[in-house]
Amino acid sequence: MAKNQDGTIYTGDIVREEFDPTREYTAENQELVFSDEQHGIWADLFAGIHQPYLLEHLCHEYIKGLELLQLDPQRIPTVTHLNERITPRSGWRIERTAVRYTLADDWYKKFAQRIFLITDYLRTRDQMEFTPEPDMFHDIFGHLPFLTQEFYARIEDKFAPAYMKATEEEREVIKHLAWYSTEFGLVMEDNRFKIFGAGIISGRSEFANTVMEFYRLSRDNVIDYSGNVFEQLQENFHAHKRDVDRITEGINELHQKGQMSSHDQGWNVVRALYNKLGISREGYFGGEVILAPFEIETIAQIPKTVYAFNPMFFVCENFEKMDALLDSYLKPIAMRN
């Protein structure tokens, strides 16, 4: 069980960093000189994911954005390079931050200015398969291809106005909605599951687990890809809703006890939870991740499992539907006086 330095149980919530505030958002902090080792890690991460057998599972908008962003496979890009390709297309701009994981309040203040933050932290070689926190490869390779496109800017534009006027309880829901859409969301394209979330795109382990689930659902006769895939997902989800709710409740309890707060513990404790609840890990529940339709009620209930594998990913029927569902929760909050 993970603990904070003061001995309290660590639940995966972000602990505020101690850093020199004079380093934050300064000109000197924007264009950094990276070591050959850092460029080498970037190149290996890029090559490990930029493979045809993986790229075919990414949504069309990501592939288009990656072409527009023109990333160098061998070297970490400059902030100038990123802004030259993003700002004219979507109106957003990039700033580098000295903080390894920006807290939500600070993050959304920047979002309100249409500024997307990228960290100056890069994972180490022993974290190539899974990084316990977002690094610059996640920020740049995972998110920024989308920011070359207006549709993604519109999605990101929804969050800050609502967050600024939300209650504390509503802010937690907003963080969950962002997490399970732009970070760990899936979308239907051409009657197939496609990966949308930057957290999946930039992490080999979660990428591989997700793709394996696409195939497993067919192998285990849960999904027939010759039929309407999204309708079948909805049918499976609602047929097993009682057990999904029990799993969600159990995950929340594990999260509060600090037992979902590391990569090593993440799925081990979830597997044990299935056994405790008497839920057989077969059929709909037979994979390393549960796929569920994008429903705000369920997303609001399941925690952000930072530093551990996420046990459930949400699939939206299309981006227009995602727009409408996010608006249904966020817009009324944003329009308050």
C-alpha positions in Angstrom: 0.0 0.0 0.0 1.4 3.4 -1.0 1.9 6.1 1.6 2.7 9.7 1.6 5.9 10.9 3.2 4.0 11.8 6.4 2.7 8.2 6.6 -0.8 8.8 5.5 -2.4 6.5 3.0 -1.8 7.6 -0.6 -4.9 7.2 -2.8 -3.4 8.4 -6.1 -4.4 12.0 -5.7 -1.8 14.4 -6.9 0.5 15.8 -4.2 1.6 19.4 -4.7 5.2 19.6 -5.7 7.8 21.8 -4.1 9.5 23.8 -6.8 10.9 27.2 -7.5 8.0 29.4 -8.8 10.4 31.7 -10.6 11.1 28.8 -13.0 7.4 28.5 -14.0 6.2 29.8 -17.4 9.4 31.8 -18.0 11.0 32.3 -21.4 14.0 30.3 -20.1 11.8 27.4 -19.2 10.2 27.1 -22.7 13.1 26.1 -24.9 15.2 23.5 -23.1 18.3 21.7 -24.2 17.8 17.9 -23.8 20.5 15.3 -23.5 21.3 12.6 -26.1 19.8 10.1 -23.7 16.5 12.0 -23.5 16.4 12.2 -27.3 17.1 8.5 -27.4 14.2 7.7 -25.1 11.9 9.9 -27.2 13.0 8.1 -30.4 12.5 4.6 -28.8 9.0 5.6 -27.5 8.1 7.0 -30.9 9.3 3.9 -32.7 7.6 1.6 -30.3 4.1 3.1 -31.0 4.5 4.3 -34.5 3.9 0.8 -35.9 1.3 -0.1 -38.6 -0.3 -2.8 -36.4 -0.9 -0.2 -33.7 -1.6 2.9 -35.8 -4.5 1.1 -37.5 -6.4 1.2 -34.1 -6.1 5.0 -33.7 -8.9 7.2 -34.8 -8.6 9.0 -38.2 -8.4 12.4 -36.6 -5.2 11.4 -34.7 -3.5 10.1 -37.8 -4.4 13.3 -39.6 -3.1 15.4 -36.7 0.1 13.5 -36.4 0.9 14.3 -40.1 0.1 18.0 -39.5 2.2 18.2 -36.4 5.3 16.9 -38.2 7.1 15.5 -35.2 10.7 14.4 -35.6 10.8 10.7 -34.7 14.4 11.1 -33.4 14.3 14.4 -31.4 12.1 16.1 -28.8 10.4 19.1 -30.5 10.8 22.7 -29.5 7.8 24.7 -28.2 8.3 27.0 -31.2 7.8 24.0 -33.6 4.7 23.0 -31.8 3.1 26.4 -31.7 3.9 27.1 -35.4 1.8 24.0 -36.3 -1.0 24.3 -33.7 -1.8 28.0 -33.1 -2.7 28.9 -36.7 -5.0 25.9 -37.0 -6.9 25.8 -33.7 -6.0 29.0 -31.8 -4.5 27.1 -28.9 -0.8 27.5 -27.9 1.6 25.5 -25.9 3.6 26.4 -22.8 6.1 24.3 -21.0 5.7 23.8 -17.3 8.3 22.9 -14.6 5.6 20.9 -12.7 5.5 17.2 -13.4 1.7 16.9 -12.9 -0.2 20.2 -12.9 -3.0 20.3 -10.4 -6.5 20.7 -11.8 -7.1 24.3 -10.6 -3.9 25.5 -12.2 -4.5 23.4 -15.3 -8.0 24.8 -16.0 -6.8 28.4 -15.4 -4.5 27.9 -18.4 -7.2 26.1 -20.3 -9.4 29.1 -20.0 -6.6 31.1 -21.8 -6.5 28.3 -24.5 -3.0 27.3 -23.3 -2.1 23.6 -23.2 0.7 22.8 -20.8 3.4 20.3 -21.5 5.8 19.2 -18.8 9.6 19.3 -19.0 9.7 15.8 -17.4 10.5 12.7 -19.6 10.0 9.1 -18.3 13.1 7.0 -17.7 14.1 3.8 -19.5 12.6 1.6 -16.9 9.2 3.3 -17.5 9.0 2.7 -21.3 6.0 0.4 -21.1 4.1 2.4 -18.5 4.8 5.8 -17.0 3.2 6.4 -13.5 2.5 10.0 -14.5 2.1 12.0 -17.7 5.4 13.0 -19.2 6.3 15.2 -22.2 6.0 12.2 -24.6 2.4 11.7 -23.4 1.7 15.5 -23.6 3.2 15.9 -27.1 2.7 12.6 -28.9 -0.6 11.8 -27.2 -2.5 15.1 -27.1 -1.0 17.6 -29.5 -1.7 15.9 -32.9 -5.4 16.5 -32.0 -4.8 20.2 -31.1 -4.0 20.8 -34.8 -7.8 20.4 -35.4 -10.7 22.6 -34.6 -13.0 19.7 -33.4 -10.6 18.9 -30.6 -10.1 22.5 -29.6 -13.9 22.7 -29.3 -13.9 19.7 -26.9 -11.1 21.1 -24.8 -12.9 24.5 -24.7 -15.8 23.0 -22.9 -14.0 22.1 -19.7 -12.5 25.3 -18.2 -15.7 27.5 -18.3 -17.6 24.8 -16.4 -14.8 24.0 -14.0 -14.4 27.6 -12.9 -18.1 27.8 -11.9 -18.5 24.3 -10.6 -19.0 23.1 -7.0 -16.3 20.9 -5.5 -18.5 17.8 -6.2 -19.1 18.9 -9.8 -15.4 19.6 -10.3 -14.7 15.9 -9.5 -17.2 14.8 -12.2 -15.6 17.3 -14.7 -12.1 15.8 -14.0 -13.6 12.3 -14.5 -15.2 13.4 -17.8 -11.9 14.8 -19.1 -10.0 11.7 -17.9 -12.3 9.2 -19.6 -12.7 11.2 -22.8 -9.5 13.0 -23.9 -7.2 10.9 -21.8 -8.7 7.4 -21.9 -11.6 7.6 -24.4 -12.5 5.4 -27.3 -14.7 6.3 -30.3 -16.5 4.3 -33.0 -15.3 4.7 -36.6 -16.4 2.6 -39.5 -18.2 0.2 -37.1 -14.9 -0.4 -35.2 -13.5 0.6 -31.8 -10.8 3.2 -32.3 -8.5 4.8 -29.7 -9.0 8.5 -29.0 -7.5 9.1 -25.5 -3.9 10.4 -25.2 -3.2 8.2 -22.2 -3.8 5.1 -24.2 -2.0 6.3 -27.3 1.2 7.3 -25.4 1.5 4.2 -23.1 2.5 0.9 -24.7 1.0 -1.3 -22.0 -2.4 0.3 -22.0 -2.3 0.5 -25.8 -1.6 -3.2 -26.0 -4.2 -4.1 -23.4 -6.8 -2.1 -25.2 -6.1 -3.6 -28.7 -6.1 -7.1 -27.2 -9.5 -6.4 -25.8 -10.8 -5.5 -29.2 -9.8 -9.0 -30.5 -10.8 -10.8 -27.3 -14.4 -9.5 -27.5 -14.6 -11.2 -30.9 -12.8 -14.4 -29.9 -15.0 -14.9 -26.9 -18.2 -14.2 -28.9 -19.1 -11.1 -27.0 -19.0 -8.8 -30.1 -19.8 -9.9 -33.6 -17.9 -7.4 -35.8 -20.2 -8.2 -38.8 -23.1 -6.5 -36.9 -23.6 -3.1 -35.2 -20.7 -3.1 -32.8 -21.8 -0.1 -30.6 -25.3 -1.5 -30.2 -23.8 -4.8 -29.0 -21.5 -3.0 -26.6 -24.6 -1.2 -25.1 -26.5 -4.5 -24.9 -23.7 -6.2 -23.0 -23.1 -3.3 -20.7 -26.8 -3.0 -19.7 -27.2 -6.8 -19.4 -24.3 -6.8 -16.9 -25.0 -3.4 -15.3 -25.6 -4.8 -11.8 -22.1 -6.4 -11.8 -20.6 -3.3 -13.4 -22.0 -1.2 -10.5 -20.6 -3.7 -8.0 -17.2 -3.5 -9.6 -17.3 0.3 -9.7 -18.2 0.4 -6.0 -15.4 -2.0 -5.2 -12.9 0.0 -7.2 -13.9 3.2 -5.4 -13.3 1.4 -2.0 -9.9 0.1 -3.2 -9.0 3.6 -4.4 -9.9 5.3 -1.1 -7.7 2.7 0.7 -4.7 3.5 -1.5 -4.8 0.1 -3.2 -5.2 1.4 -6.7 -2.2 3.8 -6.4 0.5 1.9 -8.3 1.0 0.1 -11.6 2.1 -3.0 -9.7 -1.0 -3.1 -7.6 -3.6 -1.8 -10.1 -4.9 -4.9 -11.9 -3.8 -7.4 -9.2 -6.3 -5.9 -6.7 -9.0 -5.6 -9.4 -8.6 -9.3 -10.1 -8.9 -10.1 -6.4 -12.0 -7.8 -6.4 -13.6 -9.9 -9.1 -13.0 -13.1 -7.0 -14.3 -11.4 -3.9 -17.5 -10.4 -5.7 -17.9 -13.8 -7.3 -17.7 -12.4 -10.8 -16.3 -14.8 -13.3 -13.6 -13.3 -15.5 -15.0 -14.5 -18.8 -17.3 -13.2 -21.5 -17.8 -9.4 -21.1 -15.6 -9.4 -18.0 -12.8 -11.6 -19.5 -10.3 -8.9 -20.4 -7.7 -6.6 -18.8 -10.1 -3.7 -19.2 -13.9 -3.3 -19.4 -15.3 -1.4 -22.4 -18.5 0.5 -21.6 -20.6 3.0 -23.5 -19.9 6.7 -22.8 -22.4 7.4 -20.1 -21.9 10.4 -17.7 -23.6 8.6 -14.7 -21.1 5.7 -14.8 -18.1 7.9 -15.6 -18.9 10.1 -12.6 -18.8 7.1 -10.3 -15.5 5.5 -11.3 -12.4 7.1 -9.9 -9.4 8.5 -11.9 -6.9 5.8 -11.2 -3.8 7.9 -11.5 -0.5 5.9 -11.3 -2.3 2.6 -12.0 -4.0 0.9 -15.0 -7.5 2.1 -15.5 -10.0 -0.7 -15.2 -12.6 0.7 -17.5 -12.6 2.6 -20.8 -15.6 4.4 -22.3 -16.6 4.3 -25.9 -18.5 7.1 -27.7 -20.7 6.4 -30.7 -19.0 9.3 -32.6 -17.5 12.7 -31.8 -20.8 14.5 -32.4 -22.3 12.4 -29.7 -19.4 13.1 -27.4 -19.9 16.8 -28.0 -23.6 16.5 -27.1 -23.0 14.4 -24.0 -20.3 16.7 -22.6 -22.5 19.7 -23.3 -25.4 18.1 -21.4 -23.3 18.2 -18.2 -20.8 21.1 -18.7 -22.8 23.8 -20.5 -25.5 24.4 -17.8 -22.7 24.8 -15.3 -20.7 27.1 -17.5 -23.7 29.3 -18.1 -24.3 30.1 -14.4 -24.1 33.7 -13.3 
